[in-house]
Amino acid sequence: APKESGRQCFSLPPPALLVSVASARQEVGSPTLAKKDSCFVYAYWCWFLAILATACAVCANIFPVFQKENELVTTKQTLWYNEVILPDGNETEQKVSKSLCGQYKLFFQVSEGTAVGAAGVGLIVVGIAVTQLFLHERICCFIYGVSLLIDLAFAASGVCVALLVYGYMKGYCQDDTALSPLYAPFKDQDYKFAESFYLICVACALFLISGFFHCCA
């Protein structure tokens, strides 16, 4: 019987496998892959900032925008109502929609709408971001849609800030002698900016920065 050779034989891999391995090694250090990774980093920052901005916009609809405190009462003005808290704990609340001053009602209702709009658009952006994270890829229609939505959220929160600053400095119904004392500028009534005002300002800034990162992505 013929003796078996002590040398072990190895079969060469097919050429297609060698080509695929070589191309994979070349792709690891390729500029295209590095650019793709950089784009995803910018996209993740965009989504993270958009989530923070949305959270701020949502909270801005809950907390007071202006507040005044003295020894007797604490008065809080939210986007929805004016609340007076007495020393004994009793509270009186007047809704914006039932105000006698048309300017006051209009400005705060528009501010409500812009704040709610910014929060709602932000929630849509968050939903799209979560979808892309699960898909692990960037869909073209989502990219352009997110860019437009972030711009809308930034514009809405910016309008809200502008209206609140106007009301704080100028007041409402100042040409009406009967209503002007009640709706004098919040600044003249010793009101201070409260949580919601700063939250909507932060939301506006975060939406702006988020849009910048989205453009870089």
N, CA, C and O of each residue as an XYZ file, in Angstrom:
868
protein
N       0.837     -1.187      0.000
C       0.000      0.000      0.000
C       0.871      1.234      0.000
O       1.875      1.274      0.710
N       0.516      2.244     -0.776
C       1.356      3.461     -0.820
C       1.329      4.184      0.513
O       0.302      4.260      1.188
N       2.485      4.709      0.867
C       2.582      5.439      2.126
C       1.973      6.825      1.982
O       2.088      7.488      0.952
N       1.307      7.236      3.085
C       0.718      8.573      3.090
C       1.795      9.617      3.305
O       2.696      9.442      4.125
N       1.693     10.674      2.578
C       2.688     11.746      2.699
C       2.500     12.498      4.007
O       1.368     12.762      4.413
N       3.614     12.848      4.679
C       3.538     13.596      5.932
C       3.208     15.053      5.726
O       2.908     15.763      6.686
N       3.257     15.511      4.490
C       2.938     16.912      4.211
C       1.434     17.078      4.084
O       0.771     16.327      3.369
N       0.909     18.062      4.780
C      -0.531     18.325      4.761
C      -0.864     19.267      3.618
O      -0.211     20.296      3.450
N      -1.870     18.924      2.834
C      -2.236     19.716      1.672
C      -3.268     20.766      2.064
O      -4.187     20.489      2.834
N      -3.109     21.962      1.531
C      -4.049     23.055      1.763
C      -4.661     23.448      0.428
O      -3.969     23.548     -0.585
N      -5.966     23.669      0.445
C      -6.644     24.111     -0.769
C      -6.710     25.631     -0.788
O      -7.015     26.252      0.230
N      -6.432     26.219     -1.909
C      -6.467     27.674     -2.048
C      -7.902     28.171     -2.052
O      -8.778     27.522     -2.624
N      -8.159     29.326     -1.413
C      -9.520     29.882     -1.445
C      -9.860     30.333     -2.850
O      -8.968     30.647     -3.638
N     -11.123     30.365     -3.165
C     -11.528     30.805     -4.503
C     -11.161     32.267     -4.726
O     -11.117     33.041     -3.770
N     -10.899     32.659     -5.968
C     -10.508     34.060     -6.259
C     -11.551     35.076     -5.821
O     -11.203     36.181     -5.405
N     -12.831     34.713     -5.911
C     -13.880     35.661     -5.525
C     -13.772     36.032     -4.056
O     -14.001     37.183     -3.683
N     -13.414     35.038     -3.203
C     -13.270     35.301     -1.774
C     -12.104     36.232     -1.511
O     -12.199     37.137     -0.682
N     -10.985     36.007     -2.228
C      -9.824     36.879     -2.047
C     -10.141     38.317     -2.441
O      -9.716     39.260     -1.773
N     -10.879     38.476     -3.514
C     -11.241     39.817     -3.966
C     -12.134     40.510     -2.951
O     -11.967     41.699     -2.682
N     -13.099     39.758     -2.377
C     -14.008     40.357     -1.402
C     -13.282     40.753     -0.134
O     -13.571     41.799      0.446
N     -12.320     39.910      0.315
C     -11.549     40.238      1.520
C     -10.690     41.469      1.280
O     -10.601     42.348      2.137
N     -10.056     41.531      0.110
C      -9.203     42.682     -0.197
C     -10.007     43.968     -0.271
O      -9.571     45.012      0.214
N     -11.184     43.888     -0.881
C     -12.016     45.086     -0.982
C     -12.533     45.522      0.379
O     -12.671     46.716      0.645
N     -12.823     44.534      1.254
C     -13.289     44.866      2.602
C     -12.200     45.571      3.393
O     -12.465     46.536      4.109
N     -10.934     45.065      3.253
C      -9.825     45.715      3.951
C      -9.606     47.133      3.448
O      -9.308     48.047      4.217
N      -9.762     47.292      2.143
C      -9.592     48.624      1.571
C     -10.693     49.569      2.003
O     -10.464     50.766      2.173
N     -11.933     49.009      2.187
C     -13.076     49.846      2.539
C     -12.995     50.348      3.959
O     -13.525     51.415      4.272
N     -12.314     49.567      4.861
C     -12.241     49.948      6.271
C     -11.580     51.303      6.431
O     -12.034     52.127      7.225
N     -10.526     51.540      5.693
C      -9.830     52.814      5.813
C     -10.183     53.813      4.742
O      -9.472     54.802      4.563
N     -11.255     53.583      4.032
C     -11.605     54.459      2.922
C     -12.205     55.765      3.424
O     -12.870     55.779      4.461
N     -11.981     56.865      2.704
C     -12.580     58.156      3.091
C     -14.099     58.132      3.064
O     -14.750     58.838      3.833
N     -14.665     57.314      2.174
C     -16.128     57.246      2.084
C     -16.733     56.726      3.371
O     -17.731     57.257      3.860
N     -16.112     55.663      3.928
C     -16.626     55.103      5.177
C     -16.455     56.082      6.326
O     -17.343     56.222      7.167
N     -15.297     56.772      6.363
C     -15.074     57.754      7.431
C     -16.084     58.887      7.346
O     -16.580     59.362      8.368
N     -16.388     59.320      6.129
C     -17.377     60.378      5.948
C     -18.753     59.916      6.399
O     -19.508     60.681      6.998
N     -19.076     58.651      6.106
C     -20.370     58.108      6.517
C     -20.490     58.072      8.032
O     -21.532     58.417      8.589
N     -19.404     57.648      8.705
C     -19.420     57.617     10.171
C     -19.573     59.022     10.743
O     -20.293     59.224     11.721
N     -18.894     59.992     10.130
C     -19.004     61.374     10.596
C     -20.426     61.898     10.445
O     -20.928     62.614     11.312
N     -21.073     61.538      9.338
C     -22.456     61.972      9.118
C     -23.385     61.412     10.183
O     -24.285     62.104     10.659
N     -23.161     60.141     10.560
C     -24.011     59.547     11.583
C     -23.782     60.187     12.944
O     -24.717     60.293     13.738
N     -22.548     60.617     13.230
C     -22.276     61.307     14.498
C     -23.054     62.615     14.552
O     -23.679     62.926     15.566
N     -23.019     63.380     13.467
C     -23.785     64.627     13.412
C     -25.285     64.359     13.522
O     -26.013     65.113     14.167
N     -25.736     63.280     12.887
C     -27.163     62.948     12.940
C     -27.592     62.596     14.355
O     -28.662     63.010     14.802
N     -26.762     61.832     15.067
C     -27.101     61.479     16.445
C     -27.157     62.717     17.328
O     -28.047     62.825     18.173
N     -26.223     63.660     17.153
C     -26.259     64.908     17.913
C     -27.512     65.702     17.592
O     -28.128     66.293     18.479
N     -27.884     65.711     16.328
C     -29.103     66.412     15.911
C     -30.315     65.836     16.621
O     -31.139     66.584     17.148
N     -30.432     64.522     16.641
C     -31.587     63.879     17.272
C     -31.589     64.103     18.783
O     -32.637     64.347     19.380
N     -30.397     64.017     19.402
C     -30.304     64.212     20.849
C     -30.742     65.623     21.237
O     -31.506     65.799     22.186
N     -30.262     66.624     20.506
C     -30.640     68.006     20.799
C     -32.112     68.255     20.506
O     -32.768     69.023     21.209
N     -32.633     67.604     19.463
C     -34.058     67.754     19.151
C     -34.927     67.170     20.261
O     -35.985     67.715     20.574
N     -34.486     66.069     20.852
C     -35.232     65.478     21.969
C     -35.234     66.425     23.167
O     -36.271     66.621     23.800
N     -34.076     67.015     23.483
C     -34.005     67.974     24.591
C     -34.876     69.198     24.315
O     -35.582     69.678     25.202
N     -34.822     69.698     23.088
C     -35.631     70.865     22.728
C     -37.118     70.563     22.846
O     -37.891     71.399     23.314
N     -37.514     69.379     22.426
C     -38.927     68.988     22.526
C     -39.366     68.899     23.980
O     -40.462     69.336     24.330
N     -38.513     68.332     24.828
C     -38.843     68.242     26.255
C     -39.018     69.637     26.861
O     -39.930     69.857     27.658
N     -38.152     70.571     26.486
C     -38.275     71.946     26.987
C     -39.562     72.598     26.496
O     -40.235     73.299     27.252
N     -39.905     72.368     25.227
C     -41.130     72.961     24.676
C     -42.373     72.395     25.348
O     -43.336     73.123     25.589
N     -42.358     71.109     25.649
C     -43.501     70.496     26.345
C     -43.651     71.086     27.741
O     -44.757     71.436     28.153
N     -42.541     71.198     28.470
C     -42.597     71.750     29.833
C     -42.985     73.226     29.831
O     -43.571     73.713     30.798
N     -42.663     73.940     28.756
C     -43.027     75.359     28.676
C     -44.534     75.558     28.656
O     -45.020     76.635     28.999
N     -45.273     74.540     28.262
C     -46.734     74.627     28.260
C     -47.344     74.343     29.630
O     -48.558     74.453     29.804
N     -46.520     73.984     30.589
C     -47.024     73.573     31.904
C     -46.728     74.620     32.978
O     -47.614     74.989     33.749
N     -45.498     75.092     33.027
C     -45.067     75.986     34.096
C     -45.391     77.447     33.765
O     -45.703     77.763     32.617
N     -45.320     78.340     34.761
C     -45.620     79.762     34.510
C     -44.531     80.452     33.705
O     -43.353     80.107     33.800
N     -44.946     81.432     32.911
C     -43.982     82.224     32.143
C     -43.565     83.473     32.917
O     -42.428     83.928     32.791
N     -44.481     84.031     33.718
C     -44.194     85.181     34.572
C     -44.691     84.870     35.981
O     -45.654     84.128     36.170
N     -44.012     85.454     36.961
C     -44.411     85.210     38.354
C     -44.081     86.429     39.209
O     -43.055     87.084     39.019
N     -44.973     86.718     40.155
C     -44.791     87.842     41.080
C     -45.122     87.373     42.481
O     -46.151     86.736     42.707
N     -44.244     87.691     43.420
C     -44.451     87.287     44.811
C     -44.315     88.497     45.727
O     -43.462     89.361     45.525
N     -45.167     88.537     46.724
C     -45.024     89.510     47.807
C     -45.461     88.840     49.105
O     -45.690     87.631     49.139
N     -45.574     89.625     50.167
C     -45.894     89.036     51.470
C     -47.300     88.460     51.530
O     -47.574     87.580     52.346
N     -48.182     88.939     50.687
C     -49.580     88.526     50.771
C     -49.948     87.450     49.756
O     -50.532     86.428     50.116
N     -49.615     87.673     48.511
C     -50.065     86.745     47.468
C     -48.913     86.421     46.522
O     -47.913     87.134     46.438
N     -49.103     85.318     45.821
C     -48.208     84.920     44.726
C     -49.044     84.821     43.457
O     -50.048     84.110     43.415
N     -48.626     85.531     42.440
C     -49.363     85.547     41.176
C     -48.518     84.896     40.091
O     -47.350     85.238     39.904
N     -49.124     83.957     39.385
C     -48.437     83.243     38.310
C     -49.212     83.396     37.006
O     -50.433     83.242     36.970
N     -48.492     83.697     35.956
C     -49.087     83.795     34.626
C     -48.530     82.675     33.750
O     -47.337     82.647     33.450
N     -49.392     81.767     33.348
C     -49.003     80.722     32.409
C     -49.525     81.086     31.019
O     -50.143     82.135     30.835
N     -49.278     80.229     30.062
C     -49.802     80.457     28.721
C     -51.305     80.251     28.652
O     -51.949     80.657     27.684
N     -51.868     79.618     29.684
C     -53.281     79.238     29.649
C     -54.149     80.027     30.611
O     -55.334     80.230     30.348
N     -53.578     80.475     31.725
C     -54.391     81.140     32.748
C     -53.508     81.977     33.663
O     -52.285     81.839     33.679
N     -54.169     82.855     34.430
C     -53.520     83.641     35.469
C     -53.990     83.110     36.814
O     -55.190     82.969     37.049
N     -53.048     82.819     37.690
C     -53.379     82.189     38.972
C     -52.892     83.058     40.125
O     -51.755     83.529     40.121
N     -53.754     83.267     41.106
C     -53.418     84.018     42.313
C     -53.522     83.074     43.502
O     -54.570     82.471     43.736
N     -52.422     82.948     44.256
C     -52.373     82.060     45.420
C     -52.358     82.922     46.678
O     -51.448     83.727     46.876
N     -53.360     82.751     47.517
C     -53.492     83.530     48.747
C     -52.694     82.888     49.874
O     -52.329     81.715     49.782
N     -52.412     83.651     50.953
C     -51.626     83.093     52.065
C     -52.260     81.866     52.708
O     -51.544     80.991     53.194
N     -53.589     81.786     52.718
C     -54.242     80.637     53.338
C     -54.272     79.411     52.424
O     -54.847     78.382     52.779
N     -53.658     79.522     51.258
C     -53.604     78.386     50.341
C     -54.681     78.370     49.278
O     -54.616     77.571     48.344
N     -55.667     79.235     49.402
C     -56.720     79.295     48.383
C     -56.166     79.861     47.072
O     -55.280     80.715     47.071
N     -56.703     79.372     45.978
C     -56.250     79.784     44.656
C     -57.423     80.268     43.815
O     -58.505     79.680     43.827
N     -57.188     81.337     43.095
C     -58.168     81.817     42.117
C     -57.507     81.799     40.742
O     -56.338     82.153     40.587
N     -58.275     81.384     39.768
C     -57.718     81.179     38.431
C     -58.596     81.846     37.378
O     -59.814     81.674     37.376
N     -57.978     82.599     36.496
C     -58.687     83.234     35.393
C     -58.076     82.765     34.078
O     -56.895     82.989     33.813
N     -58.888     82.116     33.265
C     -58.402     81.599     31.993
C     -58.181     82.729     30.996
O     -58.895     83.732     30.993
N     -57.181     82.541     30.159
C     -56.879     83.531     29.123
C     -58.049     83.684     28.166
O     -58.340     84.790     27.711
N     -58.713     82.594     27.863
C     -59.812     82.627     26.888
C     -61.005     83.450     27.367
O     -61.840     83.850     26.556
N     -61.097     83.709     28.679
C     -62.213     84.478     29.222
C     -61.824     85.914     29.569
O     -62.573     86.615     30.249
N     -60.673     86.343     29.109
C     -60.213     87.696     29.409
C     -61.035     88.734     28.647
O     -61.516     88.472     27.545
N     -61.190     89.913     29.246
C     -61.909     91.014     28.612
C     -61.034     91.789     27.632
O     -61.547     92.528     26.790
N     -59.724     91.625     27.737
C     -58.797     92.338     26.863
C     -58.508     91.477     25.634
O     -57.947     90.387     25.739
N     -58.900     91.985     24.481
C     -58.704     91.220     23.254
C     -57.240     91.023     22.900
O     -56.861     89.961     22.405
N     -56.406     92.037     23.147
C     -54.985     91.911     22.836
C     -54.325     90.852     23.716
O     -53.564     90.012     23.237
N     -54.631     90.908     25.005
C     -54.101     89.917     25.943
C     -54.495     88.513     25.515
O     -53.666     87.603     25.492
N     -55.763     88.344     25.177
C     -56.269     87.037     24.755
C     -55.581     86.577     23.470
O     -55.159     85.426     23.356
N     -55.477     87.492     22.509
C     -54.888     87.138     21.218
C     -53.426     86.747     21.364
O     -53.000     85.713     20.849
N     -52.657     87.574     22.068
C     -51.229     87.316     22.178
C     -50.946     86.019     22.926
O     -50.066     85.255     22.531
N     -51.679     85.767     23.993
C     -51.419     84.538     24.738
C     -51.950     83.309     24.012
O     -51.356     82.236     24.115
N     -53.046     83.437     23.286
C     -53.531     82.298     22.511
C     -52.581     81.965     21.367
O     -52.350     80.795     21.063
N     -52.033     82.999     20.735
C     -51.032     82.748     19.695
C     -49.771     82.148     20.313
O     -49.159     81.249     19.736
N     -49.386     82.647     21.487
C     -48.225     82.081     22.181
C     -48.468     80.625     22.551
O     -47.578     79.784     22.423
N     -49.685     80.334     23.012
C     -50.043     78.941     23.299
C     -49.893     78.079     22.050
O     -49.306     76.997     22.082
N     -50.448     78.597     20.939
C     -50.397     77.835     19.697
C     -48.978     77.578     19.224
O     -48.664     76.476     18.773
N     -48.114     78.586     19.322
C     -46.734     78.403     18.879
C     -45.973     77.450     19.799
O     -45.181     76.634     19.327
N     -46.209     77.550     21.109
C     -45.535     76.641     22.038
C     -46.005     75.203     21.840
O     -45.196     74.275     21.826
N     -47.313     75.025     21.688
C     -47.844     73.682     21.431
C     -47.359     73.172     20.075
O     -47.029     71.995     19.929
N     -47.319     74.069     19.080
C     -46.833     73.672     17.763
C     -45.383     73.233     17.796
O     -45.021     72.228     17.183
N     -44.541     73.988     18.517
C     -43.131     73.608     18.627
C     -42.984     72.251     19.298
O     -42.180     71.422     18.870
N     -43.768     72.025     20.360
C     -43.706     70.733     21.041
C     -44.211     69.607     20.142
O     -43.617     68.530     20.098
N     -45.304     69.855     19.429
C     -45.857     68.824     18.552
C     -44.924     68.464     17.410
O     -44.727     67.287     17.109
N     -44.348     69.483     16.773
C     -43.398     69.225     15.686
C     -42.164     68.509     16.225
O     -41.620     67.616     15.576
N     -41.729     68.913     17.423
C     -40.589     68.234     18.033
C     -40.860     66.767     18.298
O     -39.973     65.932     18.124
N     -42.069     66.443     18.715
C     -42.421     65.040     18.943
C     -42.385     64.243     17.640
O     -42.000     63.074     17.636
N     -42.783     64.873     16.539
C     -42.694     64.194     15.241
C     -41.232     63.925     14.886
O     -40.895     62.846     14.398
N     -40.366     64.910     15.133
C     -38.935     64.725     14.876
C     -38.379     63.586     15.727
O     -37.595     62.770     15.243
N     -38.788     63.534     16.995
C     -38.339     62.454     17.873
C     -38.798     61.103     17.334
O     -38.034     60.138     17.345
N     -40.039     61.030     16.863
C     -40.539     59.782     16.288
C     -39.737     59.344     15.077
O     -39.428     58.162     14.926
N     -39.397     60.296     14.209
C     -38.581     59.968     13.037
C     -37.181     59.531     13.463
O     -36.614     58.606     12.882
N     -36.625     60.196     14.477
C     -35.294     59.831     14.960
C     -35.272     58.406     15.499
O     -34.352     57.642     15.208
N     -36.281     58.050     16.282
C     -36.356     56.688     16.823
C     -36.488     55.673     15.689
O     -35.883     54.603     15.736
N     -37.276     56.009     14.676
C     -37.438     55.112     13.526
C     -36.112     54.884     12.818
O     -35.785     53.751     12.464
N     -35.346     55.947     12.607
C     -34.060     55.795     11.930
C     -33.063     55.027     12.781
O     -32.231     54.294     12.248
N     -33.136     55.184     14.097
C     -32.240     54.421     14.963
C     -32.517     52.927     14.863
O     -31.586     52.122     14.865
N     -33.781     52.553     14.776
C     -34.128     51.139     14.642
C     -33.770     50.608     13.256
O     -33.392     49.444     13.120
N     -33.885     51.444     12.231
C     -33.572     51.004     10.870
C     -32.071     51.005     10.588
O     -31.615     50.348      9.652
N     -31.299     51.742     11.399
C     -29.843     51.845     11.236
C     -29.454     52.379      9.859
O     -28.412     52.005      9.320
N     -30.268     53.231      9.303
C     -29.930     53.860      8.040
C     -30.699     55.165      7.906
O     -31.712     55.383      8.569
N     -30.203     56.010      7.050
C     -30.824     57.313      6.834
C     -31.630     57.274      5.543
O     -31.085     57.025      4.467
N     -32.913     57.518      5.655
C     -33.800     57.501      4.504
C     -33.905     58.916      3.945
O     -34.052     59.884      4.691
N     -33.828     59.017      2.629
C     -33.734     60.330      1.974
C     -34.925     61.226      2.312
O     -34.750     62.399      2.641
N     -36.131     60.673      2.231
C     -37.317     61.495      2.496
C     -37.358     61.956      3.948
O     -37.850     63.045      4.238
N     -36.838     61.126      4.871
C     -36.771     61.509      6.275
C     -35.796     62.666      6.473
O     -36.044     63.554      7.288
N     -34.686     62.660      5.731
C     -33.668     63.696      5.898
C     -34.246     65.075      5.592
O     -34.102     66.004      6.387
N     -34.898     65.203      4.443
C     -35.477     66.495      4.063
C     -36.669     66.849      4.952
O     -36.884     68.019      5.269
N     -37.434     65.847      5.350
C     -38.572     66.101      6.225
C     -38.147     66.607      7.584
O     -38.747     67.542      8.113
N     -37.111     65.998      8.161
C     -36.613     66.425      9.471
C     -36.071     67.846      9.395
O     -36.291     68.640     10.310
N     -35.372     68.174      8.328
C     -34.839     69.530      8.173
C     -35.963     70.568      8.182
O     -35.851     71.605      8.835
N     -37.031     70.289      7.462
C     -38.169     71.213      7.426
C     -38.856     71.305      8.787
O     -39.225     72.395      9.223
N     -39.026     70.175      9.453
C     -39.706     70.163     10.751
C     -38.905     70.909     11.812
O     -39.478     71.634     12.625
N     -37.601     70.740     11.810
C     -36.764     71.453     12.781
C     -36.846     72.957     12.553
O     -36.902     73.731     13.509
N     -36.854     73.370     11.294
C     -37.001     74.802     10.993
C     -38.350     75.333     11.481
O     -38.426     76.442     12.010
N     -39.404     74.549     11.307
C     -40.729     74.971     11.777
C     -40.765     75.081     13.297
O     -41.319     76.036     13.841
N     -40.172     74.103     13.982
C     -40.151     74.137     15.447
C     -39.351     75.331     15.951
O     -39.743     75.978     16.923
N     -38.238     75.623     15.298
C     -37.432     76.789     15.680
C     -38.212     78.081     15.476
O     -38.193     78.966     16.331
N     -38.898     78.188     14.341
C     -39.678     79.396     14.057
C     -40.820     79.565     15.054
O     -41.074     80.675     15.523
N     -41.510     78.472     15.381
C     -42.636     78.548     16.316
C     -42.175     78.974     17.702
O     -42.790     79.842     18.321
N     -41.105     78.373     18.190
C     -40.608     78.746     19.519
C     -40.060     80.167     19.518
O     -40.178     80.871     20.521
N     -39.463     80.601     18.412
C     -38.973     81.975     18.328
C     -40.094     82.995     18.367
O     -39.970     84.032     19.018
N     -41.193     82.708     17.669
C     -42.360     83.601     17.704
C     -42.934     83.672     19.110
O     -43.337     84.743     19.565
N     -42.974     82.550     19.793
C     -43.489     82.523     21.169
C     -42.642     83.408     22.082
O     -43.182     84.172     22.881
N     -41.337     83.308     21.967
C     -40.445     84.143     22.779
C     -40.671     85.623     22.478
O     -40.729     86.441     23.397
N     -40.799     85.968     21.204
C     -40.997     87.369     20.818
C     -42.302     87.926     21.387
O     -42.335     89.057     21.873
N     -43.365     87.144     21.327
C     -44.652     87.601     21.857
C     -44.596     87.799     23.365
O     -45.148     88.767     23.888
N     -43.938     86.892     24.059
C     -43.858     87.004     25.517
C     -43.032     88.219     25.932
O     -43.374     88.907     26.894
N     -41.957     88.480     25.213
C     -41.141     89.660     25.515
C     -41.932     90.936     25.251
O     -41.847     91.897     26.016
N     -42.706     90.939     24.160
C     -43.535     92.109     23.850
C     -44.540     92.364     24.973
O     -44.694     93.497     25.429
N     -45.216     91.315     25.412
C     -46.194     91.475     26.485
C     -45.566     91.901     27.791
O     -46.161     92.661     28.554
N     -44.359     91.412     28.056
C     -43.675     91.767     29.293
C     -43.270     93.240     29.298
O     -43.304     93.892     30.342
N     -42.892     93.758     28.145
C     -42.402     95.133     28.067
C     -43.507     96.151     27.779
O     -43.474     97.261     28.311
N     -44.495     95.783     26.935
C     -45.463     96.757     26.431
C     -46.846     96.658     27.073
O     -47.537     97.670     27.183
N     -47.255     95.498     27.487
C     -48.587     95.345     28.050
C     -49.653     95.228     26.980
O     -49.355     95.178     25.787
N     -50.912     95.184     27.427
C     -52.039     94.963     26.523
C     -53.160     95.958     26.835
O     -53.316     96.400     27.973
N     -53.932     96.300     25.808
C     -55.098     97.188     25.951
C     -54.741     98.482     26.683
O     -55.503     98.954     27.527
N     -53.593     99.047     26.359
C     -53.158    100.262     27.035
C     -53.889    101.507     26.546
O     -53.766    102.573     27.149
N     -54.641    101.384     25.471
C     -55.442    102.518     24.997
C     -56.838    102.534     25.608
O     -57.628    103.435     25.326
N     -57.145    101.549     26.437
C     -58.443    101.461     27.116
C     -58.243    101.862     28.571
O     -57.539    101.179     29.316
N     -58.861    102.969     28.977
C     -58.649    103.481     30.339
C     -59.152    102.525     31.414
O     -58.612    102.500     32.520
N     -60.167    101.749     31.107
C     -60.712    100.821     32.099
C     -59.849     99.574     32.255
O     -59.715     99.048     33.360
N     -59.266     99.101     31.160
C     -58.513     97.848     31.195
C     -57.009     98.042     31.337
O     -56.301     97.118     31.740
N     -56.518     99.224     31.014
C     -55.065     99.438     31.021
C     -54.404     99.158     32.373
O     -53.301     98.612     32.384
N     -55.023     99.506     33.531
C     -54.366     99.166     34.799
C     -54.277     97.659     35.038
O     -53.314     97.179     35.634
N     -55.279     96.916     34.574
C     -55.293     95.468     34.793
C     -54.306     94.738     33.893
O     -53.764     93.696     34.263
N     -54.079     95.295     32.707
C     -53.214     94.630     31.730
C     -51.989     95.481     31.413
O     -51.518     95.523     30.277
N     -51.486     96.156     32.440
C     -50.257     96.935     32.293
C     -49.092     95.989     32.013
O     -49.206     94.787     32.258
N     -47.985     96.504     31.510
C     -46.836     95.629     31.252
C     -46.453     94.831     32.492
O     -46.448     95.359     33.604
N     -46.136     93.572     32.293
C     -45.747     92.728     33.422
C     -44.517     93.286     34.122
O     -44.349     93.109     35.328
N     -43.668     93.951     33.376
C     -42.476     94.551     33.965
C     -42.854     95.608     34.984
O     -42.262     95.666     36.062
N     -43.837     96.449     34.661
C     -44.267     97.501     35.579
C     -45.001     96.936     36.791
O     -45.084     97.601     37.824
N     -45.528     95.733     36.681
C     -46.219     95.102     37.804
C     -45.284     94.249     38.662
O     -45.737     93.492     39.521
N     -43.988     94.374     38.425
C     -42.957     93.655     39.199
C     -42.985     92.146     38.974
O     -42.565     91.376     39.838
N     -43.476     91.732     37.823
C     -43.377     90.314     37.471
C     -41.942     90.008     37.041
O     -41.228     90.873     36.534
N     -41.545     88.771     37.256
C     -40.251     88.285     36.796
C     -40.472     87.133     35.809
O     -41.476     86.423     35.865
N     -39.514     86.976     34.916
C     -39.588     85.823     34.022
C     -39.486     84.539     34.843
O     -38.676     84.441     35.764
N     -40.309     83.572     34.501
C     -40.355     82.313     35.247
C     -39.917     81.145     34.354
O     -39.390     81.335     33.258
N     -40.155     79.929     34.866
C     -39.585     78.735     34.252
C     -39.923     78.573     32.775
O     -39.042     78.303     31.959
N     -41.181     78.736     32.436
C     -41.605     78.456     31.065
C     -40.943     79.375     30.050
O     -40.625     78.951     28.939
N     -40.737     80.629     30.427
C     -40.089     81.546     29.489
C     -38.680     81.071     29.167
O     -38.276     81.053     28.005
N     -37.932     80.686     30.197
C     -36.569     80.213     29.958
C     -36.566     78.883     29.214
O     -35.678     78.625     28.401
N     -37.548     78.046     29.486
C     -37.623     76.760     28.793
C     -37.876     76.940     27.299
O     -37.266     76.253     26.480
N     -38.769     77.858     26.944
C     -39.050     78.060     25.519
C     -37.859     78.731     24.835
O     -37.617     78.501     23.650
N     -37.113     79.562     25.573
C     -35.886     80.141     25.011
C     -34.844     79.056     24.754
O     -34.194     79.042     23.708
N     -34.691     78.147     25.719
C     -33.747     77.037     25.545
C     -34.181     76.145     24.388
O     -33.350     75.703     23.594
N     -35.486     75.881     24.293
C     -35.993     75.061     23.190
C     -35.675     75.706     21.844
O     -35.274     75.022     20.902
N     -35.853     77.010     21.758
C     -35.560     77.731     20.514
C     -34.083     77.590     20.141
O     -33.750     77.324     18.986
N     -33.203     77.771     21.126
C     -31.766     77.655     20.861
C     -31.381     76.230     20.475
O     -30.570     76.027     19.571
N     -31.958     75.247     21.154
C     -31.625     73.850     20.856
C     -32.125     73.431     19.478
O     -31.447     72.681     18.775
N     -33.298     73.904     19.089
C     -33.780     73.603     17.734
C     -32.846     74.215     16.685
O     -32.589     73.608     15.645
N     -32.344     75.417     16.963
C     -31.415     76.062     16.035
C     -30.121     75.252     15.907
O     -29.647     75.005     14.798
N     -29.553     74.841     17.047
C     -28.310     74.056     17.018
C     -28.554     72.689     16.388
O     -27.712     72.174     15.652
N     -29.704     72.111     16.684
C     -30.051     70.824     16.084
C     -30.120     70.927     14.563
O     -29.666     70.028     13.855
N     -30.689     72.022     14.066
C     -30.731     72.233     12.621
C     -29.344     72.364     12.023
O     -29.105     71.911     10.903
N     -28.419     72.984     12.762
C     -27.037     73.102     12.286
C     -26.393     71.728     12.158
O     -25.766     71.427     11.142
N     -26.542     70.892     13.181
C     -25.977     69.540     13.119
C     -26.625     68.721     12.009
O     -25.968     67.899     11.370
N     -27.910     68.947     11.783
C     -28.587     68.206     10.715
C     -28.053     68.614      9.349
O     -27.939     67.776      8.455
N     -27.727     69.890      9.178
C     -27.135     70.335      7.912
C     -25.757     69.709      7.708
O     -25.396     69.344      6.589
N     -24.990     69.586      8.791
C     -23.659     68.975      8.689
C     -23.747     67.485      8.386
O     -22.852     66.909      7.768
N     -24.849     66.866      8.834
C     -25.012     65.427      8.590
C     -25.359     65.149      7.144
O     -25.532     63.992      6.761
